[in-house]
Amino acid sequence: MCPAAASIAQDWVEVPFRVLKEHDGMRLDAYLALRLHRHSRASVQRLIDAGRVTRPGRGTKASARVAADEAVLIRYPRADEPPVLHETIPILLRDDAFVVIDKPWGVLSHPTDKILHNTVTTILTRQLGRKVLLAHRLDRETSGAMALALDPAAARAFYEQFLGRAVRKEYLAVVFGDVRWKRKTVDAPLGPEGGEIKVKQAVGAGAPAVTEFERLAGDGRLSLVSAKPKTGRLHQIRAHLAHVGHPVVGDKLYNGGGAAYMKAVRRELAREDLAALGSERQLLHAWRLSFEHPRTGARISVEAPIPPDFPLRAEAA
């Protein structure tokens, strides 16, 4: 599971990372090097030595073994950051156990070492006047339906549902090219590409990954497709679409070998780069979300409206 929520102190931000079952038994330094995209194993060890890694009730030696479902806490120094893009976030559904939002693009799911305020958990905590806990996350440039728990018991129930694949998700993507197939299932494993961009995923050796796609509309140059991921790998939909020759419009990482992504990291992205990408952001939207109520078990289904920056619509949508 992703980082859940951050506690905010005057000079530090404390971000928890929940250990997945697949990472059970890993060394602490190896686990954090895997989860922290900008850190090597050596830099993780320096964080541990500096006292910036804690595990409630457990040891923090680099060689300590992590356990499934435990929280590993990382402390980051507070830093200046840009103004918040949204003071509030649209709520699609809420009860006393959970809330489902329509996440705007450009907002991180959770705080990082550089961004605290422009995040879903921070904005919603202020908006609702209570702590929220991530059930899952969406990439910064992805919009749409996202669930958060309002208490630890609900968070645990969501965790079990995601682990047991009881949660159903459907996305919309605007992609380059005239998609000729009506439906396609991509069954192709994904793993780290191993190049300069640590987060970039490549088809080949790695964990099993399956996505079901359906073409909804097209204008000869672009196509609108729906995507139903059957597994939950990093960048799964984006990597699979690029693999079949239809990368997501605006995707800086999976168009052009990731050159635009590196320019964005260096703050060198120019207007002509965005024009070539076709959009300021990746046109990926979490359209429909279905899960079991964390207390009653009743099936809940929520749909997030198609965002206005999507250039294609379909009658089926």
N, C-alpha and C positions, 0 to 999 in steps of 0.2 A: 504494500500500500504506500501511498505518497505521504509526504509530510502532512501532519494533521492540522495543527494550528500553532501559532507562535505566541509565547508570552513576551510582553514588551516591558523592558526596563529602561531607565534613563539613558544608559550608555550601551546597552547590549540588546540583541534580539536572539531569543532562544528558539530554535526550530527543531521539532521532533521528527525523526524518520522511523516509520514502523517497519519492522523486519518481516519480510515475506517468508512463507514456508520454504520456498526454494533456496533461501539464503541461510536457513538454519544451520548452525555449526560452523559458519565461516569465521575466520579471524576478524577481529574488530577492524583492524587497519585495512584488510582486503575488502571487507564489506563497504566501508566508507569510501574507499577509492573507487568502488563500483558505482556507488550512488551519487557521489559528489563529482559532477562532470568537469569541474575546473581544477580538481586536485589529483595529484599522483599519490602513490602509496607513501612516498617519503614525506610529502607535504601533510598528509593525514597524520603521520606519526608526529610531526611537529605540532599539529593542533592538539593531539593527545597530550604531549609533553607540556604544552602551555596551559593545560587544564581547561580547554575549551570543549571537551567532549565528556559528557556524563551519561551514566546509565543508572537510573533509580534502583537502588538496592543491589547493584552489581559492580564488579570491578571494571576499571577502564584501562588496563594494560593493553598495548597494541596486539599482544598475542591472545587476549581473552576471546572466547567464542561467543558469538551472538546467538540468541534464541528466537525462534519464530514468534511473532506478535509482540515482542518487546519494543519499547521506544528508546532510541538512541538520540540524545539531545546534543545539538551543536550550537555553541554561542558565537554570534557574529557581532563585531562592533557596529554601532549605529553609524550611518553615513548619510550625507546629503543626497536627496533624490528629487527627481522632477515632480511637478505638481500632480495631484491625483486626477485621473481622467474622469472618474465618476464618483459622485458623493453617495449615490445609492445604486442598487442593482435591482432590476425587475424581478419580482417573485412570481413564479408560475403556480406554485402550490405550497401550502404550509399547514402543518398541524403541530401538536406538542412534542413530536418526536423527530421531525425532519423538516427541511425546507428544500424545494427545488427552484433554482433560479434560471434566468435566461442570461447566461454570462456574456458580457460584451467582449468583443475581441480587443486585444491590447492590454488586458488585465491578467496578471499572474494568478494562479490558483492559490499560492501560499507564499509567505515571505522567503526571501533569500538573503544572502550576505549583502546584497546591494539594494534590494527593493523591499520595503516594509509596507508602506501605506497604500500603494497602488496594487493591492492584492484582494482577492475575493474574501479570504477569511478576515482580514483587517476591516474592510469596508462593511461586511455583513455584521461583524461583531459590534461595530459602532451603530449600524442601522437598526439592528434588532435589540440592542441593549443586553445581549447575552453572548456567551462563548459559542462558537460553531466549530464543528469538527468535519474535516473533509471525508466524504465517502469514496471519492475518486478525484481525478483532476483532468483538466483540459489544458492543452498547450496555450501559451499566451495569445497566439493569433487565431485560435479556434474559438468560435462563439457557440452559444446554445445551452441546452438543458444539462444542468449539473446539480447533483444532490449533495446535501450536507446534513449531518446529524446534529441534534440539539442536546444530546446527552451521551455519556460514555456507553450506555447499554445499546442505544440505537447505533452508535458508531461500530460497536462490536458486531451487531446484527448485519450491518452493511458489509463489514469485512468478510463475514462468513458467506454472504451471498455472492460477493465478487469472487471469493475463493472457490465456491461451488458452481460458479458460472450461472447463477440464477438471475442475474441482471442481464437484460436485453437492451442493446443500444443500436440505434440506426442513425447514420450521418448522411448529410448531403455534401457533395463536392462538385465544384465547377472545375473541369479538367480541360487541358489542351487536346485538340484533335477531334475528329469525327468518330465517336465510338460506334462501331458497326454491330457489335453484339447486343442482344437484349438483356441476357443474364450471363454472368461469368463467376465461377468460384476460383479464387486464387489460393492454392495450397502450397506455400513456399516458406521455408524456415527463414527466420531473421536473426541476425546477430550483429555486433559492432563491426563496422567496415574496417576499422584498424588504421585509418589514415590520420590526417591532421585534425579532422573534426571528430572529436571523441564521441559525440552523441549520434553521429550519423549511422544509420542501420543499412545493412546490405543483405540481399537475398543470397542464400547459400547455407553454409554451416551455421547452426544456431538452434534456437528453440522453435518448435513447431508454430506456425502461424497460418490461420485460415480466415479469409474474408470473402463474403458473398456480395457481389455487385449487381446493380440493375441500372440500365440506361433509362432515363426519364425524359430527356429532351436534348436537342442539339440544333445548332445553326450552321453546321458545316465546318466551323472553325473551333468552336467550343462545345462541350457536352456537359449536361447535368446528370450525375449518377448518384444513386443511393448506395450506402455501404453498411453491411452488417458484419462487424468483426465477431468471429467465433472464439478468438483467443485475444489476449490483452497485451500484445507486445508493444514496445516503444515505437512510436511513429508507424504503426502497422499499416493503416490505411494509406498514408502518404507514400510509404516505401513500396507497397504492393501496386499502387496506381502507377508510380514511376516505372516499376518493373514491367508492366504490360504496355508501356509506351504512352501513357496518358497522365503525366504529372499534374498535380493540383495547381491551378492558376495562382500565382503569387507566392508559391512555396520557394523560399530562398534556399532551402537545404537540398531539395531533390530536383531542382531545375539547374541545368548547366554545371553539374558536378559540385555544387555548393559554393561557387565563387561569390554569389550574392550574399550568402550567409556570412562568409568571412569579411566581406566589405561592411556588412551591418555591424559585426562585432567590432571592427576598427573604426566605426562611425564614418565610413567613406562611401556609403551607398548614395548614388546619384540619381537624379530624376530619370535619366535614360535607363538606368538599371531597373527602376520600378516600371517604366514603360515596357521593357522587354518581358518582365514578369507578369504583366497584365493586371496587377492589382497591388495596392499598398500592403495588403496582408494575404495570407493563404486563405483561399475561399473554401473553408471546411467548417461545417456547422453541425453540432450535435442536435439532430432533429427530434428524435423520439427516444424516450427513456422509460423502461418498464422494470419494476422491482417489486418485491414483497414488502408490505408494510412491516417495519422493524418490530412492531409489537403485536399486531393482529394477524399478520401473515397474508392479509388480503392483497391481491395483485393491484398495483398502482401503475397507471400509464400516463405519461405527460408528453406534450408536444410543444416545442419552441418554434415560434413563427419564423418563417424564412426571412433572413435579414435583407435590408434594402440594397446592400451592395452586391447581391447576387444578380448577375445579368440575365439569367435564364430561370424560367418557371416551367412547371409542367402541370397539366390538368390533374394527373394522378397525385401530385403533391398538394 
